[in-house]
């Protein structure tokens, strides 16, 4: 095929795609992806005959005829999309905007993870960008990654990253922040905090008051997870993990189990959020207690 023929085929694909966008609203996304795939295929084939310079040449001509959207980087992305699709068939819930964040990834497990998250959590382009930039996959526990590879079911603790990122909206210093300040920052951004923990969380209260004998105690944050049918006690500590913290949160979890949990709900989980994690967790006998460190961002 001659250079001119490659160009004319690409041009026809673009024209047809623009027409389809106007008259076939129900299939806009799939048609758009198929067009970009076919353009990428033609660019890949043309490149074998005319070298890398063909991208720049076509970019200049297409931009003159169709305007923005056909710069060198855009055409390279279409070519990369074609290459990517050889091993990853098109899925309808991903848009071109989603694909732009995924097609240049090299790690297969990371790719599969982010594709699954778009589907399960109905992530927009901005949502996907956010979790990729926060390195959500990289922060997952190794046990969780292994479960994902082996298609094993996940427990409530598996989706909680290490560390948990806390937006530093009050400009607090990591070394001097107090528990109340950390609590205020989290509560102010509670939706973001719960999204980091995984799916299905609902906010119950902060400083949740409980009475044990004649003394009042206050749970830092109380959540409920609909997906796993359990309450979740969150205790905040601005020091490294200490063994006495397990006893404290266990008391709160037992209280919730006795006074709030119903028979058809699962046992209460506990999250100890600390400044620095350590090996005390290896010697905790209660698998319902999850320890994670936090990082102010």
C-alpha positions as CSV (number, residue, x, y, z in Angstrom):
1,X,0.0,0.0,0.0
2,X,1.3,3.5,-0.9
3,X,1.7,6.2,1.7
4,X,-1.2,8.1,0.1
5,X,-3.4,5.1,0.4
6,X,-2.6,4.7,4.1
7,X,-3.5,8.4,4.7
8,X,-6.7,8.2,2.7
9,X,-7.9,5.1,4.7
10,X,-7.2,6.9,8.0
11,X,-9.0,10.0,6.7
12,X,-12.1,7.9,5.8
13,X,-12.1,6.3,9.2
14,X,-12.1,9.7,10.9
15,X,-14.9,11.0,8.6
16,X,-17.1,7.9,9.3
17,X,-16.5,8.2,13.0
18,X,-17.6,11.8,13.1
19,X,-20.8,10.8,11.2
20,X,-21.5,7.9,13.6
21,X,-21.1,10.2,16.6
22,X,-24.0,12.3,15.3
23,X,-26.4,9.6,14.2
24,X,-25.6,6.6,16.5
25,X,-25.5,7.9,20.1
26,X,-26.0,4.4,21.6
27,X,-22.8,3.1,20.1
28,X,-20.5,6.2,20.2
29,X,-18.0,4.8,22.6
30,X,-17.5,1.4,20.8
31,X,-17.4,3.1,17.4
32,X,-14.8,5.6,18.6
33,X,-12.6,2.8,20.1
34,X,-12.9,0.8,16.9
35,X,-11.9,3.8,14.8
36,X,-8.8,4.5,17.0
37,X,-7.9,0.8,16.8
38,X,-8.1,0.8,13.0
39,X,-6.2,4.0,12.7
40,X,-3.5,2.6,15.0
41,X,-3.3,-0.5,12.9
42,X,-2.8,1.5,9.7
43,X,-0.2,3.7,11.4
44,X,1.7,0.6,12.6
45,X,1.7,-1.0,9.1
46,X,2.7,2.3,7.5
47,X,5.5,2.7,10.0
48,X,7.0,-0.6,8.9
49,X,7.3,0.7,5.3
50,X,8.0,4.4,5.9
51,X,9.5,4.6,9.4
52,X,8.7,6.7,12.4
53,X,8.6,9.9,10.4
54,X,5.2,8.9,8.9
55,X,3.5,9.8,12.2
56,X,4.7,13.4,12.0
57,X,3.7,13.7,8.3
58,X,0.2,12.3,8.9
59,X,-0.2,14.5,12.0
60,X,0.4,17.7,10.1
61,X,-2.0,16.8,7.3
62,X,-4.7,15.5,9.6
63,X,-4.5,18.5,11.8
64,X,-4.9,20.8,8.8
65,X,-8.0,18.9,7.6
66,X,-9.7,18.0,11.0
67,X,-8.2,20.4,13.6
68,X,-7.1,19.4,17.1
69,X,-7.0,15.8,18.2
70,X,-4.5,14.4,15.7
71,X,-1.1,15.6,17.1
72,X,1.9,13.4,17.1
73,X,1.3,12.1,20.7
74,X,-2.4,11.4,19.8
75,X,-1.5,9.3,16.8
76,X,1.2,7.5,18.8
77,X,-1.4,6.7,21.4
78,X,-3.7,5.2,18.7
79,X,-0.8,3.0,17.5
80,X,-0.1,2.0,21.1
81,X,-3.8,1.2,21.6
82,X,-3.7,-1.1,18.6
83,X,-0.7,-2.9,20.0
84,X,-2.3,-3.0,23.5
85,X,-5.5,-4.6,22.1
86,X,-3.7,-7.5,20.7
87,X,-3.5,-8.9,24.2
88,X,-6.4,-7.0,25.8
89,X,-9.7,-7.2,23.9
90,X,-11.8,-4.0,23.8
91,X,-14.2,-3.8,26.8
92,X,-17.2,-1.5,26.5
93,X,-17.1,0.1,29.9
94,X,-13.7,1.7,29.2
95,X,-13.7,4.9,27.2
96,X,-10.8,6.3,25.2
97,X,-10.0,8.6,28.1
98,X,-9.7,5.5,30.4
99,X,-7.5,3.8,27.9
100,X,-5.1,6.7,27.7
101,X,-4.1,6.0,31.4
102,X,-3.6,2.2,30.8
103,X,-2.2,1.5,27.4
104,X,1.4,2.4,28.2
105,X,1.5,0.3,31.4
106,X,3.9,-2.7,31.2
107,X,2.8,-4.7,34.3
108,X,0.0,-7.1,33.3
109,X,-1.3,-7.5,36.8
110,X,-1.4,-3.7,37.3
111,X,-3.3,-3.3,34.0
112,X,-5.9,-6.0,35.0
113,X,-6.3,-4.4,38.4
114,X,-7.1,-0.9,37.1
115,X,-9.4,-2.3,34.4
116,X,-11.3,-4.2,37.1
117,X,-11.5,-1.2,39.3
118,X,-13.1,0.9,36.6
119,X,-15.8,-1.7,36.2
120,X,-16.4,-2.5,39.9
121,X,-16.3,1.1,41.2
122,X,-17.7,2.7,38.0
123,X,-14.7,5.1,37.9
124,X,-14.7,8.2,35.8
125,X,-11.6,9.2,33.9
126,X,-10.7,11.6,36.8
127,X,-11.2,8.8,39.4
128,X,-9.0,6.5,37.5
129,X,-6.3,9.1,37.1
130,X,-6.4,9.7,40.9
131,X,-6.0,6.1,42.0
132,X,-3.2,5.6,39.4
133,X,-1.3,8.7,40.6
134,X,-1.7,7.6,44.2
135,X,-0.1,4.3,43.2
136,X,-3.1,2.4,44.6
137,X,-2.0,-1.0,43.1
138,X,1.6,-0.6,44.4
139,X,0.3,0.1,47.9
140,X,-1.8,-3.1,48.1
141,X,-0.5,-5.8,50.4
142,X,1.5,-8.5,48.7
143,X,-1.1,-11.1,49.9
144,X,-3.8,-9.2,48.1
145,X,-1.8,-9.1,44.8
146,X,-1.3,-12.8,45.0
147,X,-5.1,-13.4,45.6
148,X,-5.8,-11.2,42.6
149,X,-3.4,-13.2,40.4
150,X,-5.1,-16.5,41.6
151,X,-8.6,-15.1,41.3
152,X,-9.2,-15.8,45.1
153,X,-12.0,-14.0,47.0
154,X,-10.9,-10.9,48.9
155,X,-11.5,-10.2,52.6
156,X,-12.3,-6.7,53.9
157,X,-8.6,-6.1,54.8
158,X,-7.3,-7.0,51.4
159,X,-8.3,-3.8,49.7
160,X,-6.8,-1.5,52.4
161,X,-3.5,0.0,51.1
162,X,-0.3,0.5,52.9
163,X,0.1,3.4,53.6
164,X,-3.2,5.1,53.6
165,X,-2.8,8.6,52.1
166,X,-4.4,11.5,54.1
167,X,-4.8,14.9,52.2
168,X,-3.0,17.4,54.4
169,X,-5.7,20.1,54.1
170,X,-4.6,21.7,57.4
171,X,-0.9,21.8,56.5
172,X,0.0,19.7,59.5
173,X,3.5,18.4,60.1
174,X,3.9,14.6,60.1
175,X,6.2,14.8,63.1
176,X,4.0,17.0,65.3
177,X,0.5,16.2,64.3
178,X,-1.9,15.4,67.1
179,X,-4.6,12.7,67.1
180,X,-7.4,15.2,67.2
181,X,-5.9,17.1,64.2
182,X,-5.5,13.8,62.3
183,X,-9.1,13.0,63.1
184,X,-10.4,16.4,61.9
185,X,-8.5,16.0,58.6
186,X,-9.9,12.5,58.0
187,X,-13.5,13.5,58.9
188,X,-13.3,16.5,56.6
189,X,-12.4,14.2,53.7
190,X,-14.3,11.1,55.0
191,X,-15.5,10.1,51.5
192,X,-12.0,10.0,50.2
193,X,-10.8,8.1,53.3
194,X,-13.6,5.5,52.9
195,X,-12.8,5.0,49.2
196,X,-9.3,4.2,50.0
197,X,-10.4,1.4,52.4
198,X,-12.5,-0.3,49.6
199,X,-16.1,-0.6,48.6
200,X,-19.2,-0.5,50.7
201,X,-18.3,1.8,53.6
202,X,-20.7,4.1,55.3
203,X,-19.8,6.8,57.9
204,X,-21.5,6.4,61.3
205,X,-19.8,9.0,63.5
206,X,-16.6,10.3,65.0
207,X,-16.0,10.5,68.7
208,X,-18.7,7.8,69.0
209,X,-19.5,7.7,72.7
210,X,-19.7,4.3,74.5
211,X,-20.2,3.7,78.3
212,X,-18.2,0.9,80.0
213,X,-19.2,0.5,83.6
214,X,-19.3,4.1,84.8
215,X,-16.8,5.5,82.3
216,X,-17.3,7.0,78.9
217,X,-15.0,6.2,76.1
218,X,-14.9,7.6,72.6
219,X,-14.3,5.7,69.4
220,X,-12.3,7.9,67.0
221,X,-14.3,6.9,63.9
222,X,-17.1,4.3,63.5
223,X,-17.9,3.0,60.0
224,X,-20.1,0.3,58.7
225,X,-19.4,-1.9,55.6
226,X,-22.5,-3.0,53.7
227,X,-20.6,-5.4,51.4
228,X,-19.1,-7.4,54.4
229,X,-22.0,-6.7,56.8
230,X,-19.9,-5.5,59.7
231,X,-19.1,-2.4,61.8
232,X,-15.6,-1.1,61.5
233,X,-13.9,0.7,64.4
234,X,-11.1,3.0,63.4
235,X,-8.6,4.1,66.0
236,X,-6.0,6.8,65.2
237,X,-2.5,6.9,66.7
238,X,0.2,9.4,65.8
239,X,3.0,7.2,67.1
240,X,4.4,3.9,65.9
241,X,2.3,0.8,66.6
242,X,2.4,-0.3,70.2
243,X,1.1,-3.6,71.7
244,X,-1.3,-1.9,74.1
245,X,-3.2,-0.4,71.2
246,X,-4.5,-3.9,70.4
247,X,-6.1,-4.2,73.8
248,X,-7.8,-0.8,73.5
249,X,-9.4,-1.4,70.1
250,X,-10.4,-4.9,71.0
251,X,-12.5,-3.5,73.9
252,X,-14.2,-1.1,71.5
253,X,-14.9,-3.9,69.0
254,X,-16.3,-6.1,71.7
255,X,-18.6,-3.3,72.8
256,X,-19.9,-2.8,69.3
257,X,-20.4,-6.5,68.9
258,X,-22.5,-6.7,72.1
259,X,-24.5,-3.5,71.8
260,X,-24.9,-2.7,68.1
261,X,-24.2,-5.9,66.0
262,X,-27.2,-8.0,65.2
263,X,-27.3,-11.7,64.7
264,X,-27.2,-11.5,60.9
265,X,-24.2,-9.2,60.9
266,X,-20.5,-10.3,61.0
267,X,-18.1,-9.6,63.8
268,X,-16.8,-6.0,64.1
269,X,-13.5,-5.2,62.4
270,X,-10.9,-2.9,63.7
271,X,-8.4,-0.6,61.9
272,X,-5.4,0.7,63.8
273,X,-4.1,3.7,61.8
274,X,-0.6,4.5,63.1
275,X,2.3,6.7,62.1
276,X,4.6,3.8,61.7
277,X,3.8,0.1,61.4
278,X,5.9,-2.7,62.9
279,X,6.0,-6.4,63.7
280,X,3.7,-6.3,66.6
281,X,1.0,-7.2,64.2
282,X,2.6,-10.6,63.7
283,X,1.8,-11.4,67.3
284,X,-1.7,-10.2,67.4
285,X,-4.1,-13.2,67.9
286,X,-7.1,-11.4,66.5
287,X,-7.3,-11.5,62.7
288,X,-10.2,-8.9,62.8
289,X,-7.7,-6.1,63.7
290,X,-6.0,-4.5,60.7
291,X,-3.0,-2.2,61.1
292,X,-2.0,0.4,58.6
293,X,0.3,3.4,58.6
294,X,-0.8,6.8,57.3
295,X,1.0,9.4,55.2
296,X,0.1,13.1,54.9
297,X,0.0,14.2,51.3
